[in-house]
């Protein structure tokens, strides 16, 4: 990927994180925002909105770190496990989703609590992963489905760990949806930017080659 396209990916992912966090935060804290609007506290309303956007930038950076870490891990996995890398990823997906439900339920559930809320979060992550992986495989090839699903589930959960350990209800959703949005965006736009970068390099090479030929054909003044 060219540096220009990498900067484009970085900045647009920041925007995705900021906007998604602002929207999700607005929904979660609707009662608070509604009160501010009714009191005509526009400055305070905007300050909270900007604060949410700033938090979204942090989530976005965390997402991008996870994305580039996964690209490195994926290469190592292909080199070490070769054809077994996809089955290994499937096992890890199942293991992480099971732990997301089981460990959180054991750690935070009180006597008589239902497991459904804990299961629901895992299903949200899995559903988002399946949708993004399906779109990725349609846009590229069938072999991309498992790696995309692995990234959208396992890596998202790992990025989500700081809030999972606290288990504060509003923060769980405030962090989850921006992470899913940023991860899905990076996943689905990467191959397009790689293709664009390759086209730009080919064009530069052609122009460079044409320039050399023109210089060679130019008659000498000597």
Helices and strands as residue ranges (DSSP letters): H 3-28, H 30-38, H 42-81, G 82-84, H 85-108, H 116-139, H 144-150, I 151-155, H 156-166, H 169-217
